[in-house]
């Protein structure tokens, strides 16, 4: 899925929060994003992968966190 297809799918599914993340990344206002690796940002795995790729293409560093580590504070 390319960038345009990803944006179109997000608009069709009304993922406004994700669209705002992409807009922030385009403006240089989002440098890094913490994501629970097992959950991602979206339930749709294909769309999730496409969104993360778009964000990375905009220069956002994706930081994958382990839920166990986050809960333990380690």
Backbone bond lengths (Angstrom), bond angles and torsions (degrees), N, CA, C in turn:
res aa  C-N    CA-C-N  psi(-1)  N-CA   C-N-CA  omega(-1)  CA-C   N-CA-C  phi
1 X - - - 1.451 - - 1.537 107.38 -
2 X 1.313 116.48 124.56 1.463 119.47 179.82 1.538 110.59 -85.08
3 X 1.318 115.50 178.26 1.463 120.90 -175.33 1.528 111.90 -59.07
4 X 1.324 116.81 -47.03 1.469 120.78 -178.05 1.523 111.39 -63.11
5 X 1.329 116.48 -42.13 1.464 120.45 178.11 1.523 110.89 -64.19
6 X 1.321 116.07 -38.67 1.462 121.00 179.31 1.521 110.30 -63.13
7 X 1.331 116.74 -48.51 1.473 121.34 179.55 1.528 110.11 -60.81
8 X 1.326 116.43 -44.32 1.464 120.66 -179.73 1.527 110.82 -60.34
9 X 1.320 117.02 -45.00 1.470 121.49 -179.74 1.527 110.32 -63.66
10 X 1.320 117.26 -41.93 1.466 120.79 178.30 1.526 110.89 -62.68
11 X 1.321 116.98 -40.34 1.468 121.19 178.52 1.527 110.50 -66.02
12 X 1.330 116.97 -43.80 1.469 121.21 179.39 1.524 111.82 -60.93
13 X 1.327 116.04 -36.49 1.466 121.27 -176.61 1.538 112.54 -93.54
14 X 1.345 116.20 4.80 1.471 122.53 177.82 1.527 113.64 58.04
15 X 1.326 116.58 41.65 1.459 121.45 175.35 1.528 109.25 -87.10
16 X 1.333 115.85 69.06 1.461 120.13 -174.93 1.527 112.39 -64.81
17 X 1.330 117.50 -36.50 1.463 119.87 179.97 1.524 111.38 -62.73
18 X 1.319 116.44 -40.29 1.468 120.84 179.72 1.522 109.97 -70.25
19 X 1.324 116.84 -39.57 1.465 120.55 176.60 1.531 110.40 -61.77
20 X 1.328 116.94 -37.90 1.468 120.45 177.78 1.524 110.98 -66.43
21 X 1.342 117.67 -37.36 1.463 120.27 175.75 1.524 110.70 -59.68
22 X 1.330 115.81 -43.79 1.466 120.65 179.98 1.525 109.96 -64.80
23 X 1.329 117.21 -42.59 1.467 120.59 178.11 1.527 110.89 -61.53
24 X 1.325 116.59 -42.54 1.467 120.26 177.61 1.526 110.59 -61.61
25 X 1.315 116.54 -40.60 1.467 120.80 178.76 1.526 110.47 -63.85
26 X 1.328 116.79 -41.81 1.464 120.96 179.14 1.521 111.89 -61.74
27 X 1.334 116.38 -32.79 1.463 121.75 -179.68 1.524 112.49 -85.70
28 X 1.330 116.28 -1.50 1.453 120.30 -178.35 1.516 113.59 77.81
29 X 1.319 116.81 17.23 1.456 121.62 -177.41 1.527 113.01 -95.14
30 X 1.325 117.22 2.02 1.462 121.35 179.69 1.524 107.61 -132.64
31 X 1.325 115.00 109.89 1.461 119.59 -176.42 1.517 112.51 -95.91
32 X 1.342 116.31 -35.62 1.453 119.61 179.55 1.519 109.89 -147.95
33 X 1.329 114.61 157.16 1.459 121.11 -177.13 1.514 108.54 -141.65
34 X 1.326 116.37 125.84 1.461 120.94 176.26 1.517 109.19 -88.74
35 X 1.325 114.98 130.57 1.457 121.13 -177.17 1.521 108.46 -132.60
36 X 1.325 116.57 132.25 1.463 120.30 172.89 1.526 106.81 -71.29
37 X 1.311 116.05 116.08 1.463 120.74 -172.55 1.529 112.86 -56.45
38 X 1.316 117.50 -39.27 1.465 119.71 -177.56 1.529 112.59 -75.66
39 X 1.341 117.37 -18.27 1.462 120.80 -178.09 1.520 113.23 -104.36
40 X 1.313 117.32 -41.18 1.455 120.83 -175.20 1.522 110.81 72.40
41 X 1.305 115.92 -161.69 1.466 121.42 178.27 1.521 111.75 -96.58
42 X 1.337 116.14 -30.26 1.461 122.28 -174.67 1.522 110.65 -133.01
43 X 1.324 115.92 153.41 1.468 119.96 176.88 1.529 111.95 -68.33
44 X 1.312 115.70 -34.34 1.470 121.30 178.95 1.526 108.04 -72.30
45 X 1.323 116.86 106.76 1.470 121.73 -173.93 1.527 112.39 -62.33
46 X 1.333 117.04 -41.43 1.464 119.85 179.78 1.525 110.82 -63.38
47 X 1.319 116.26 -45.41 1.462 120.74 179.77 1.530 110.10 -67.52
48 X 1.320 117.06 -38.88 1.461 121.38 177.36 1.531 110.46 -58.08
49 X 1.318 116.34 -48.50 1.462 120.93 179.43 1.525 111.05 -60.58
50 X 1.332 116.05 -41.85 1.460 120.58 -180.00 1.528 111.29 -64.89
51 X 1.334 117.38 -41.22 1.463 121.24 179.54 1.526 110.22 -64.41
52 X 1.330 116.69 -45.04 1.466 119.71 179.24 1.523 110.92 -61.74
53 X 1.331 116.96 -37.11 1.466 120.91 177.88 1.523 110.44 -64.94
54 X 1.325 117.40 -43.36 1.471 121.21 178.41 1.526 109.91 -60.83
55 X 1.331 116.11 -44.90 1.462 119.58 -179.89 1.529 111.17 -63.25
56 X 1.327 116.46 -43.37 1.468 119.87 178.13 1.524 110.98 -63.18
57 X 1.329 116.89 -38.31 1.464 120.63 177.96 1.532 111.46 -63.57
58 X 1.327 115.74 -26.34 1.472 120.68 177.89 1.527 111.75 -86.59
59 X 1.343 116.74 3.08 1.454 120.48 176.49 1.515 115.39 94.85
60 X 1.329 117.43 8.07 1.462 121.10 179.76 1.531 109.09 -79.86
61 X 1.314 115.26 131.52 1.463 120.58 176.41 1.526 107.93 -87.24
62 X 1.327 116.49 119.61 1.455 121.56 179.48 1.524 107.67 -90.14
63 X 1.330 115.85 122.77 1.456 121.79 179.64 1.527 107.41 -110.59
64 X 1.322 115.12 115.17 1.454 120.03 179.88 1.514 109.45 -87.59
65 X 1.326 115.74 125.80 1.457 120.62 -179.75 1.521 109.64 -111.62
66 X 1.302 114.01 147.24 1.453 121.61 176.43 1.522 106.68 -90.50
67 X 1.313 117.84 127.45 1.464 121.00 -177.41 1.525 111.83 -59.54
68 X 1.325 118.49 -37.01 1.471 122.24 179.75 1.526 110.26 -63.44
69 X 1.321 116.60 -43.62 1.459 121.29 -179.81 1.519 110.31 -66.13
70 X 1.323 116.74 -41.54 1.475 120.62 -179.54 1.520 110.81 -62.86
71 X 1.323 117.78 -39.57 1.453 120.98 -179.01 1.519 111.66 -70.29
72 X 1.334 116.57 -36.73 1.464 121.29 -178.75 1.521 112.17 -76.87
73 X 1.322 116.37 -16.45 1.449 120.72 -177.49 1.516 113.67 75.06
74 X 1.333 117.05 19.06 1.461 121.17 -179.55 1.501 111.19 -92.81
